Amino acid sequence: MTKAFAIIIVLLTATLRSPAARLNYAGDDACQSCHQTQFSSYHQTSHFLTSAEPTAHSILGNFNSGSNILQTSNPNLSFRMEARQDGFFQTANSRSERFAFVIGSGEKGQTYLFWDDDQLFQLPVSYWKDVGWVNSPGYRDGVADFERPIIPRCLECHATWFESQAPPANRYHTTGYYLGIQCEKCHGPGREHITREQSKAQPNSDMAILNPAHFTRDRQMDLCAWCHAGHGQATLPVFSYTPNQPLDKYISLPKPDPTAPLDVHGNQVELLKQSRCYVASSMTCLTCHNVHVAQHNLQDFSSRCLTCHKPDSSTFSKPSHPLTNNCIDCHMPKQQTNMIVFNFAGKRVEPEMRNHWIKVYSDPAPVSHTGTPQNP
């Protein structure tokens, strides 16, 4: 590599990492005036709520006396969660750290981050919906561990933008970040689109905005795989990927070992791609998921199954199979994940996640076929 070429690479990398790279982004509020319906509904979804500033509303754990203590297996160690005038804090022994960010919509659980100067770390206590305050996933019970760094790949899937200042890997600008998965994460930079729509000077078929519904199948799947196909290894600067580009230019996601089981949380895209429904059709994630609204009703998802698997057709199941309002619990059952594991009250707890490998399972969990709304 020549010296001149090396300098170009350095300058390009610096540009991608700098706030200047975000100049063409307008932020969600700029979308609201023209897209009020989508704006309002999308801001209630798990995607948008996957990271947030800490508030009494965004933190689901209880700070009231008697409910704000996590007693560990070590009788000499407990964590205390406190709401003070200057913020929310986790305290153990003589160390107290302030909540900086809430990670996770809370549909299943949340974890929390804190700043140590300009470095981000995970707090040792998280929250799980069905349990309450718990040791953060993978943390050893009975130990006060405040040392887990938050690497850029974590933020890339739980936020729209952070400016990395590595090294070390968990060093970032403490301002100028964009939390949650905002509109431009999937639609690309919107400033030019807004300018054209506001001017109306000359009709132009190019709206200068991306619509994932118009992407090819591969590019649609790449967009979802960005965050739903495992950690991967960045090959270009973090946050530099833009929708409708081949993902493998930016992130290396090695194909999983075909003989190894895939975790129900770790690689939802590859699980879907193993499904006969996927192989024998042109379906993508968007076939079933409307990302602009919060989706919780299994009957609605099952109606999508019945668009292809019509009763009395060759694609329907056995003739004796009942017509049901709940295909999901049998053919996409909830199963334990090894990707999010926490120790609580002396037990190892492995939460359940929805398996995206659509198939016939020999021993699915008992389900109701009444179409009662349930969380996917």
Legacy VTK file of the C-alpha trace (Angstrom):
# vtk DataFile Version 3.0
C-alpha trace
ASCII
DATASET POLYDATA
POINTS 376 float
0.000 0.000 0.000
1.396 3.407 -0.981
1.647 6.210 1.559
-0.799 8.364 -0.423
-3.356 5.552 -0.561
-2.956 4.941 3.168
-3.657 8.624 3.862
-6.833 8.448 1.754
-8.030 5.435 3.767
-7.373 7.248 7.038
-9.255 10.345 5.851
-12.184 8.257 4.628
-12.367 6.412 7.942
-12.250 9.681 9.878
-15.062 11.074 7.735
-17.245 8.053 8.355
-16.651 8.348 12.080
-17.164 12.083 12.321
-20.368 14.067 12.895
-19.961 15.402 9.347
-21.029 11.966 8.149
-24.436 12.685 9.727
-25.021 16.036 8.052
-27.496 14.517 5.595
-29.562 13.065 8.448
-32.469 15.126 9.736
-33.756 13.179 12.758
-37.206 11.747 13.439
-38.877 15.037 14.330
-38.362 16.246 10.768
-40.491 13.328 9.517
-43.449 14.052 11.756
-45.205 16.842 9.846
-45.721 14.723 6.714
-45.845 11.249 8.262
-47.769 11.807 11.483
-49.519 8.407 11.498
-46.342 6.392 10.942
-44.407 8.652 13.305
-46.851 8.160 16.174
-47.253 4.403 15.787
-43.576 3.699 15.142
-42.566 5.503 18.328
-44.484 2.835 20.262
-42.523 -0.073 18.752
-39.747 -2.120 20.301
-37.367 -0.967 17.584
-37.728 2.678 18.502
-37.738 1.954 22.237
-34.659 -0.269 22.149
-32.597 2.518 23.757
-33.610 5.631 25.624
-32.590 8.239 28.143
-33.209 7.115 31.741
-36.465 8.449 33.180
-39.053 7.251 35.684
-41.084 6.138 32.654
-38.336 4.431 30.626
-36.816 2.474 33.546
-39.283 -0.270 34.423
-37.615 -1.418 37.635
-39.098 -0.334 40.976
-37.171 2.276 42.984
-39.529 2.227 45.972
-38.084 1.216 49.334
-38.305 -2.532 49.788
-38.433 -3.178 46.020
-35.190 -1.487 45.048
-32.743 -4.052 46.498
-31.150 -6.999 44.717
-29.710 -9.343 47.307
-27.024 -11.541 45.773
-25.842 -15.001 46.808
-23.111 -13.225 48.756
-24.674 -12.237 52.113
-22.323 -9.253 52.250
-23.292 -7.902 48.829
-26.529 -6.329 47.699
-27.293 -3.747 45.040
-29.488 -0.744 45.750
-31.327 1.154 43.018
-31.916 4.801 43.867
-33.857 7.651 42.269
-32.176 10.905 43.282
-32.666 14.502 42.205
-29.644 14.262 39.912
-30.570 10.944 38.287
-30.924 7.211 38.821
-28.133 5.175 40.418
-27.006 1.629 41.156
-24.965 1.293 44.331
-22.960 -1.631 45.696
-20.644 -1.330 48.666
-19.027 2.087 48.274
-19.458 2.373 44.493
-22.388 4.201 42.936
-22.874 4.712 39.198
-25.485 6.757 37.392
-27.788 5.331 34.710
-26.786 6.849 31.366
-28.935 4.814 28.968
-31.745 2.280 29.055
-31.161 -0.594 26.611
-34.148 -2.725 25.651
-37.790 -1.815 25.118
-38.846 -3.615 28.284
-41.141 -5.989 26.417
-38.983 -8.744 27.863
-36.367 -6.891 29.864
-33.851 -4.071 30.031
-30.239 -3.490 30.873
-28.509 -0.213 31.673
-25.275 1.597 30.760
-23.151 4.172 32.557
-20.427 6.606 31.564
-16.974 6.513 33.130
-15.603 9.713 31.609
-16.104 8.997 27.880
-16.223 5.214 28.152
-19.447 3.214 28.278
-19.938 0.226 30.576
-22.848 -2.016 31.510
-24.328 -1.716 34.979
-24.302 -4.966 36.971
-28.062 -5.049 37.609
-30.672 -5.409 34.860
-34.440 -5.808 34.878
-36.487 -8.757 33.616
-40.209 -8.348 33.094
-41.331 -11.536 34.842
-38.737 -11.407 37.633
-37.718 -7.837 38.491
-34.172 -6.700 39.299
-31.640 -9.390 38.327
-27.905 -9.763 37.785
-27.097 -8.530 34.284
-26.844 -11.342 31.692
-23.621 -13.311 32.057
-22.633 -11.620 35.330
-21.576 -13.854 38.194
-23.946 -13.761 41.131
-22.403 -12.376 44.309
-19.816 -10.154 42.575
-19.975 -6.374 42.087
-18.770 -6.115 38.482
-18.814 -2.654 36.881
-16.175 -3.450 34.252
-17.997 -4.812 31.184
-17.283 -2.450 28.246
-19.938 -1.649 25.644
-18.450 -2.203 22.203
-19.673 -0.355 19.075
-21.462 -3.390 17.637
-23.785 -3.392 20.673
-24.745 0.217 20.042
-25.087 -0.289 16.296
-28.050 -2.593 16.961
-29.560 -0.618 19.838
-29.142 2.944 18.592
-29.117 4.991 15.409
-25.790 6.739 15.909
-22.846 6.983 18.278
-19.492 8.432 17.314
-16.719 6.015 18.221
-13.516 7.451 19.647
-11.697 4.125 19.918
-9.335 3.070 21.310
-10.368 1.710 23.694
-13.312 0.076 21.958
-15.904 1.476 24.376
-14.859 5.142 24.054
-17.405 7.501 22.434
-18.345 11.134 22.098
-20.653 11.830 25.017
-22.906 14.102 22.930
-24.417 14.000 19.465
-25.732 10.439 19.705
-29.165 9.284 18.460
-30.939 6.717 20.619
-33.454 4.137 19.458
-33.831 2.834 15.930
-34.974 6.007 14.203
-36.601 6.403 10.777
-33.357 7.051 8.908
-31.785 3.844 10.209
-33.894 1.977 7.635
-34.814 4.756 5.186
-31.387 6.347 4.880
-30.520 10.065 5.229
-33.579 12.266 4.805
-32.348 15.840 4.549
-32.339 15.925 0.734
-35.779 14.290 0.668
-37.146 16.983 2.990
-35.584 19.752 0.915
-37.152 18.431 -2.288
-40.560 17.907 -0.730
-40.583 21.373 0.796
-39.450 23.209 -2.341
-41.889 21.610 -4.811
-40.147 23.731 -7.425
-39.785 20.967 -9.975
-41.563 17.626 -9.949
-38.986 14.906 -9.513
-39.614 11.185 -9.543
-36.558 10.712 -7.348
-37.803 11.365 -3.820
-34.263 11.060 -2.407
-35.355 8.612 0.289
-35.144 4.831 0.551
-38.161 2.555 0.920
-37.162 -0.953 2.080
-40.415 -2.321 0.646
-38.918 -1.636 -2.805
-35.581 -3.316 -2.103
-34.700 -6.645 -3.651
-35.204 -9.660 -1.451
-31.495 -9.908 -0.626
-31.253 -6.244 0.342
-34.364 -6.489 2.500
-32.865 -9.441 4.320
-29.532 -7.628 4.654
-31.247 -4.717 6.363
-32.789 -7.011 8.977
-29.623 -9.110 9.255
-27.724 -5.966 10.216
-29.047 -6.521 13.735
-30.833 -9.897 13.674
-28.106 -12.222 12.386
-25.581 -12.268 15.201
-22.666 -10.133 16.273
-20.464 -10.425 13.206
-17.169 -8.643 12.677
-17.071 -5.094 11.307
-15.020 -4.739 8.109
-15.777 -1.012 7.663
-16.274 1.625 10.383
-19.216 1.045 12.677
-22.458 2.843 11.710
-21.219 3.299 8.133
-23.652 0.760 6.622
-26.569 2.297 4.758
-29.746 0.482 3.671
-29.948 -1.122 0.223
-26.239 -1.956 0.244
-24.758 -5.478 0.445
-24.231 -6.029 4.147
-21.202 -8.279 3.677
-19.143 -5.279 2.548
-19.539 -3.770 6.010
-19.919 -6.693 8.402
-18.617 -10.222 8.153
-21.311 -12.664 9.250
-19.819 -16.119 8.779
-22.273 -18.798 7.767
-23.131 -20.903 10.810
-22.041 -24.511 11.070
-24.938 -26.474 9.512
-24.529 -29.157 12.182
-24.671 -26.685 15.075
-28.002 -25.527 16.498
-28.767 -21.839 16.087
-29.805 -19.871 19.132
-33.371 -18.577 18.962
-32.163 -15.067 19.793
-28.695 -15.040 18.252
-29.518 -15.445 14.559
-33.174 -15.028 13.684
-32.439 -14.340 10.009
-30.575 -17.618 9.442
-33.309 -19.504 11.302
-35.912 -18.026 8.971
-33.798 -18.896 5.932
-33.830 -22.572 6.974
-37.617 -22.568 6.901
-39.365 -24.292 4.025
-41.695 -21.293 3.909
-38.696 -19.116 3.068
-36.995 -21.519 0.667
-40.158 -22.231 -1.335
-41.343 -18.633 -1.629
-40.152 -15.073 -2.012
-41.002 -14.096 1.568
-38.836 -11.758 3.634
-39.106 -10.489 7.191
-41.466 -7.782 5.906
-43.930 -10.425 4.751
-45.006 -10.872 8.355
-43.647 -7.815 10.144
-45.032 -4.316 9.770
-42.218 -2.405 11.447
-44.234 0.815 11.680
-46.597 -0.556 14.336
-46.260 -2.544 17.540
-47.264 -6.130 16.811
-48.365 -8.418 19.642
-51.426 -10.310 18.452
-50.642 -13.845 17.305
-53.931 -13.995 15.418
-52.693 -11.214 13.153
-49.468 -13.095 12.451
-51.395 -16.310 11.844
-53.548 -14.558 9.241
-50.355 -14.057 7.247
-49.708 -17.791 7.370
-53.172 -18.426 5.942
-52.538 -16.213 2.918
-50.311 -19.013 1.590
-51.550 -22.020 3.559
-55.182 -21.737 2.550
-57.614 -24.381 3.801
-58.419 -27.034 1.191
-55.252 -26.185 -0.725
-52.147 -28.330 -1.286
-50.156 -26.056 1.007
-52.468 -26.599 3.965
-51.681 -29.253 6.542
-53.394 -32.616 6.954
-57.129 -32.625 6.194
-57.827 -33.274 9.852
-55.792 -30.250 10.975
-58.086 -27.688 12.616
-58.350 -24.215 11.151
-56.761 -22.162 13.886
-56.227 -18.573 14.878
-52.842 -19.419 16.356
-50.350 -21.021 13.980
-47.438 -19.355 15.736
-47.161 -21.179 19.057
-46.958 -24.558 17.303
-44.804 -23.657 14.308
-42.667 -20.888 15.862
-42.594 -21.862 19.540
-40.882 -19.922 22.280
-37.668 -21.637 23.323
-34.872 -20.914 25.764
-31.979 -18.773 24.579
-28.358 -19.136 25.633
-27.593 -15.606 24.451
-29.364 -13.877 27.342
-28.726 -15.791 30.550
-28.771 -14.420 34.082
-28.258 -15.793 37.558
-30.989 -15.035 40.039
-31.667 -16.364 43.532
-29.086 -19.098 43.061
-30.595 -20.274 39.764
-29.555 -19.971 36.137
-32.418 -18.365 34.209
-32.655 -18.703 30.431
-35.466 -16.547 29.050
-37.586 -17.745 26.165
-37.595 -16.153 22.728
-39.639 -16.851 19.610
-37.975 -19.360 17.255
-38.023 -18.065 13.671
-37.418 -21.482 12.106
-40.920 -22.147 10.815
-41.581 -25.880 10.793
-43.450 -28.740 12.457
-42.129 -29.295 15.976
-42.500 -32.697 17.584
-43.185 -31.329 21.042
-44.440 -27.752 20.902
-45.690 -26.062 24.029
-49.420 -26.433 24.751
-51.307 -23.593 23.109
-54.778 -22.182 22.898
-56.321 -22.065 19.441
-58.773 -19.324 20.356
-56.728 -16.498 18.911
-56.181 -14.852 22.272
-53.672 -12.008 21.842
-50.240 -12.970 23.116
-46.777 -11.490 22.936
-44.682 -12.822 20.026
LINES 1 377
376 0 1 2 3 4 5 6 7 8 9 10 11 12 13 14 15 16 17 18 19 20 21 22 23 24 25 26 27 28 29 30 31 32 33 34 35 36 37 38 39 40 41 42 43 44 45 46 47 48 49 50 51 52 53 54 55 56 57 58 59 60 61 62 63 64 65 66 67 68 69 70 71 72 73 74 75 76 77 78 79 80 81 82 83 84 85 86 87 88 89 90 91 92 93 94 95 96 97 98 99 100 101 102 103 104 105 106 107 108 109 110 111 112 113 114 115 116 117 118 119 120 121 122 123 124 125 126 127 128 129 130 131 132 133 134 135 136 137 138 139 140 141 142 143 144 145 146 147 148 149 150 151 152 153 154 155 156 157 158 159 160 161 162 163 164 165 166 167 168 169 170 171 172 173 174 175 176 177 178 179 180 181 182 183 184 185 186 187 188 189 190 191 192 193 194 195 196 197 198 199 200 201 202 203 204 205 206 207 208 209 210 211 212 213 214 215 216 217 218 219 220 221 222 223 224 225 226 227 228 229 230 231 232 233 234 235 236 237 238 239 240 241 242 243 244 245 246 247 248 249 250 251 252 253 254 255 256 257 258 259 260 261 262 263 264 265 266 267 268 269 270 271 272 273 274 275 276 277 278 279 280 281 282 283 284 285 286 287 288 289 290 291 292 293 294 295 296 297 298 299 300 301 302 303 304 305 306 307 308 309 310 311 312 313 314 315 316 317 318 319 320 321 322 323 324 325 326 327 328 329 330 331 332 333 334 335 336 337 338 339 340 341 342 343 344 345 346 347 348 349 350 351 352 353 354 355 356 357 358 359 360 361 362 363 364 365 366 367 368 369 370 371 372 373 374 375
